[in-house]
């Protein structure tokens, strides 16, 4: 399943900008070495693993 900022915003009641800000803030935690893991790992899965 692919999530868009607009869908997350609609589902959470946040604005698209608030969701984008939170994603930008969280990315360093999700990708501590500066790159995404190889394979089919989605951003949603990375967030789930970090329990954000």
C-alpha positions in Angstrom: 0.0 0.0 0.0 1.3 3.4 -0.9 0.4 6.3 1.3 0.4 9.9 0.0 0.8 13.0 2.1 -2.7 13.9 1.2 -4.1 10.6 2.3 -2.2 10.7 5.6 -3.5 14.3 6.1 -7.1 13.2 5.5 -6.8 10.2 7.8 -5.2 12.1 10.6 -6.9 15.4 10.4 -3.6 17.2 10.0 -2.8 19.5 7.1 -0.7 18.3 4.3 2.0 20.7 5.4 1.9 19.3 9.0 2.3 15.8 7.6 5.2 16.9 5.4 6.9 18.6 8.3 6.6 15.4 10.4 7.9 13.2 7.7 10.9 15.5 7.1 11.5 15.5 10.9 11.3 11.7 11.1 13.3 10.8 8.1 16.7 11.0 9.8 15.5 8.5 12.4 14.3 6.2 9.7 17.4 6.4 7.6 20.3 7.0 10.1 22.9 6.1 7.5 21.4 8.5 5.0 20.0 5.9 2.6 16.8 3.9 2.4 17.2 0.1 2.9 17.3 -1.9 -0.3 14.3 -4.0 -1.3 10.6 -3.5 -1.0 10.6 -1.6 2.3 8.1 1.2 2.2 8.1 4.4 4.1 5.1 3.1 6.0 7.0 0.0 7.0 10.0 2.1 8.1 7.7 4.2 10.3 6.1 1.1 11.8 9.5 -0.3 12.7 10.5 2.9 14.5 7.1 3.1 16.2 6.6 6.7 15.2 
